[in-house]
Amino acid sequence: MKLLRTLSFGLTGLLVLFMMVATLLEKQYGMAFAARYIYGSPFVVVCWGVTAVSSVAYLWCRKVQKQPLTFLLHLSFVVILSGALVTHLFGLQGSVHLRQDADKPVETFAVADGSVKQFPFSLYLKDFNVMYYPGTSAPMDYVSNLLVEDGTGTVEGEVSMNHIYSYQNYRFYQSRYDSDGKGTTLSVAFDPWGIAITYTGYALLLLSMFLFFFGRQSQFRKLLRSPLLKSAAACMALLFLSAANLQARELPRVLPRKTAESFGNLYVYYNNRICPLQTLAKDFAVKLYGKPSYKGLTAEQVLTGWFFYYDNWKEEPCIRIKSKEMQQLLGVKGNYARLVDFADIGGYKLDEGMQDGTEVEDKRGLEEANEKFSLVSMVAAGSIWKLYPYISAEDSTGDRRITWYSLADRLPYEMPQYLSSFIRSSMNYVAEQVARGDFQQVDTVLGKIRKYQVREAGGFMPSDARFKAEKWYNSLNNSRPLAMASMTLGILAFIFYCQRTISRKRIPVRVTVVLLSLLGVLFVYLCLTIILRGFVSGHLPMSNGHETMQLMAACVALLTFFLYRRIPVVIAFGFLLCGLALLVSMLGEANPQITQLMPVLSSPLLSFHVVVIMIAYSLLAFIMLNGVTAIILHYSRKDCTVEVERLQVISRTILYPAVFLLAIGIFIGAVWANVSWGRYWGWDPKEVWALVTMLVYALALHPASLPWFRRPMFFHLFSIIAFFSVLITYFGVNFLLGGMHSYANS
């Protein structure tokens, strides 16, 4: 039995190591190299098989079959691996290209290994369509309508994103389309047995996990009955107050706040959707300066200031340059440059990334600086102000498309004279009134422009409720002060908690009430911003790094309310993790535009996948902070054995739902991938590291087989070190390793 134990856990650790190395090799040499020499190599496949067989044998020798729920839980993983093996050995993955104007049907498809396979039927492309979000050029879906002939007749089928078409066990998925819109490429999967076996394993896993929490003899229920969980403590924190230094520099000229706000009430076509101009103004200010306002000026005042008072603003050091190399290149001291710093008598300083014949090393910094210069130029020239909608005449297909024009755009020849005259003259007239200081007349003209927008594009506009919601969201969404305040509260509360625990002093209940009240306010704020963003975008806001970190902060706050009675220190952890999540969301807030959802992400499975994974990560973060607390106690006081053991019981109790939720999240993602891309597992770096994280933490769920985890201090050290796998899964993949899931950092 000892040999089986060593074989089972030893091979699991070896496979984890292989997968870690494979993601690094993939970054260096590409996915094909990693798939050939590691993921799909005969040695690694045999390792997976031996691990499964030895694990079942080990469980049988330990008579785990007498504990049906635990045995079923482990058996489900064996079924999943069996399905993966069947897919690996007998499944086919490939693609087929179809054209509407093809002379003959398609009867073969190209397989991933370069070979060609025969269909038992013939395929025609009846037509292909790109569906757009109303009033925009942002794709909403790609739809291929097929004709299938098999000798007995002709049937029709439809393939679109997240909607597969299956015929005789061949599954077709939308992949890409030809530039002329008359052809499509479909992914093809033939795996009649592997998918069924794998899905059976998923179902068994979900059932066994659910029943495990209700089994009276399960380790989870035993931990809940531990007397160490019945003791209580409290924590407190101090409020952090800071004051901003007043700036003595005279501000550049701007429009009055009320007039600038009138500009914010206009519609604009921006980022492939119709939104308030206030949204464009906020994104412009954040991109340029790093904050949604500038020295007390609103985002609308900043945007309009660059348009109407360009000569004043070009001398203002408000363009944030983070790269030290770019600061040196532009000749500025500090983090902010003027527009005039970008050029001198020799021309544009950043031209072609060269200076004195030396190539710039910081390419990303160069791109960011170039982007900001270009953005200011677009605002000053008016090309980004797409304020004027025009619905074209019907084309040959009977469709009418709406196009939004700016002052700098060439207007279509067929546009009526009265419309083109209004577009050309209205903003010029506004500029004249601004120069004269007649801001009442400016407001009047802006009102006429808005009426024109509603009249010309009323059927494509967002509703008044959605328009107002977006303006409200823009005024509410600012993670920076909340992140700083939450982090400060969490750190001070954590220090105070440790100090009170070491000195064994009780803490007033009112302090806990105050802290929970503050956390409740933070939770309500997060929920409000998430709901508003979802309402404005028309989909659940879980599609990028900014949105998922906001969701994680909300999950952490909610979990704190469920856990604080049994784990009082979790209140400090709640503030800390909320602050950290909001701090990370600030990375995405530098480019946080609300966009139309990518077609492949338009699936309810995405929402479940992200929510479950974020809750699991939040619980694992609590366990990590619990470990930090235990280590501080261990080295601060000699007689703290009971407290350290109690923290271990708490962490072990949380670990079960954390690992189970992580497993469920991974397999929900696998089902989503199978529906969208035709394979439930593709060895993408994010998939691999999520699996690595699950396997690493699963080791701690086996103290009977791995006695080191019975030692409290070893367990706490492990919980801290293991959390690095979570950090790599989210941040390392997003920002370093890349892959299909790296859109999350956008």
C-alpha positions, 0 to 999 in steps of 0.5 A: 500500500505504501508503494501505491501511495508513493506512486499515486501522489508522486506521479501527481506531483510529477505531472504538476511539474510537467504542466508548469514547465510546459506553459513556459516552453509554450511561451518560448516555442509555441503551442505545437511544441508543448503539445507534441513533447509534453502534453501529448507525449506518450510518456505523459499520457502513460503517467496520467493512466498509471496515476489513475490506476494506482489511485484506484488501487490505493483507494481500494486497499484503504477500503475507501469503497466503504465510504461511498461519497468519498469513493465516488468523488475520486472515481469521477476523476478517473472517469473524466481521465478515461474520457480524455484518453478516448478523445486523445486516441479516437477523436478527430479535430479539424476544420473545413472551408466553405464558399457560397459560390462553390461549384461543388460540395465539400466532402473532406476536412483537414485534420490538425495533424495535416491529414485529410478525412472524408465526410460520410455526407456532402456540405454546402454553404447556403449563406453566411451573415454577420449580425451586428449590435443595433446601430453599431458596426460591432459584430454580435454573432456570425451565422453560417447556414448549411445544406447537408446531403447524405444520399437520402435527402438534404437537410439544413443546419445553422452554425453560430457562436455558442451554437453548434450543429451536429450531424452523424456525430460530426460537430461544427463550430463557427471559427472565422469567415472570409473578408468578402463575407461569402465564405466561412471556416468551421471547426470540425470535431468527431468524438462520439464516445470521449465527450459522453464519457467525460460529461458523465465524469463531470456529472458524477463529480458534481453529484459527489461534491454536493452530497459530500457536504451533507454526509455525516461522516465526511471530513468537512462535517467533522471539522464543523463539529470541532470544538476549536471552531466555537471560540470567538474573537473580534477585530477593529481598525482605524480610519485612514484620513488623507488630504491632497496638496493644493496645486498653485499652478494656474489652470488652463481655460475651460468651459463653465461646468454647466456648459461642459455638462451639456456636452456630456449629455450628447450621444457619441459613437465611441468604441463601437457603441452609442453612449453619452459623450461623458463616457468618451470624456472620462476615458480620455481623461483617464488615458491622458492623466490617469484619473477621471478628473484633472485638478478639480476639473470634470472630464467633460471640461478637460475634453472640451478644453482641448478642443476649444482652448487648444493653445492653452492646453498644449502647454499644460503638463497633464499627459502622464508618461510612466516610462522613464526612457520616454521621459528622458526622450521627451526631455521632461522631469517628472511623470507628466509632459506637455503636448509641446514636449513631443516635438522640437525643431527636429520634428516628432521626438518619438518618430519611429522609436529612434533617437540619435540612431539608437533604438528605444528599448521600452517599446510598450512605453513608446506605444503608450506615449504615441497613443496619448499624442494621437488621442489628443490630436484626434480630440483637437482635430474633432475626428473622435467626435462622432456626433452626427448619425446618418442612415444610408439608403437601402443597399442591394440586400434591402438593409439600411446601415447607420453611420456616425460622422465627425467634423473631420469625416468626408460626408457621403455624396448622397447625403441631403444638403440640409443635413451636410450643412447642419453637420458642417456648420453646427459645431463651428457655430458653437466654437464661435459662441464659445469664443464670444463667451455666449454660453447660453447660446452654446447650450441652445445649439447643443440642444439642437444637435441632440434633437438631430441625433434623436431624430436621425437615429432614434431607433438605434439609440440606447433607452433613456434609462440606459443613458442615465444609468451610464452617466450615473455609473461614470460618476460612481466608478472610481476604484482608487480611493476605495482601494486605498481606504479598504487596504488601510482599514484591512492592514490596521484591523489585521495588526490590531487583531493580532495584537489583541489575540497575543495579549488575549484581550476582548474587543468591544462588540460595537467595533465589529458592528462598525467594521461590518457596517463599513464593509456593508456599504462597500458591498452595496457600492460594488453591487451597484456599480456591477449592476449599472455596468451590466445594465449599460453593456447589456451583458453580465460584466465578467469579460475582462480584468477590470470587471472580474476584479470588481466581482471578486471584491464583491464576492469577498465582501459577501463571504466575509458576512457568512464567515465572520461569526466562526472566523472573526479575523475574516473581517480584516481579511475582507477589507484587505482582499477587497482593497487588493482586488480593487487595486488590481482593477485599477490596472484595467481602469486605465483602459476600462471601456464598456464594450459590446461583448465578443460573440464567443463570450455571449454565453450564460456558462461564462457567467457561472464559470467566472463567478464560481472561480472568483469565489474559489479564489477568494476562499483560497485567499482567506486561507492564505491570510489565515496562514499568515496570522498563524505564523505571526502568532507562532513567532510572537508568543510561545503558548499559542498552540491552541490558536494556531490549531484553531486557525488550521481547523478553520482553513481546512474547513474552508479548503473543501468548498474552495477546492470543490468550487475551483473544480466545478468552475474548471469543468463549467469552463470546459463545457463552455469551451466544448460548445464554443470551440469544439474541444473541452480541453486545449491546454491553454496556459490558463486552463493548465494553471487552474488545473495545477492550482486545483491539484496543489490544493487537493494535496492538503485534503489528504492528511490521512495519506500525507501526514505532514498536513496534520502539522498545523505550522506545515499546513499554514506554510503550505497555504501561503506558498500554494497561493502563488499558484493562484497568483500565477493562474490569474496574473501570470497568465494574463500578463506574462504567459498569454494564451486564449484567456489573456483577454481578461487583462484588457 
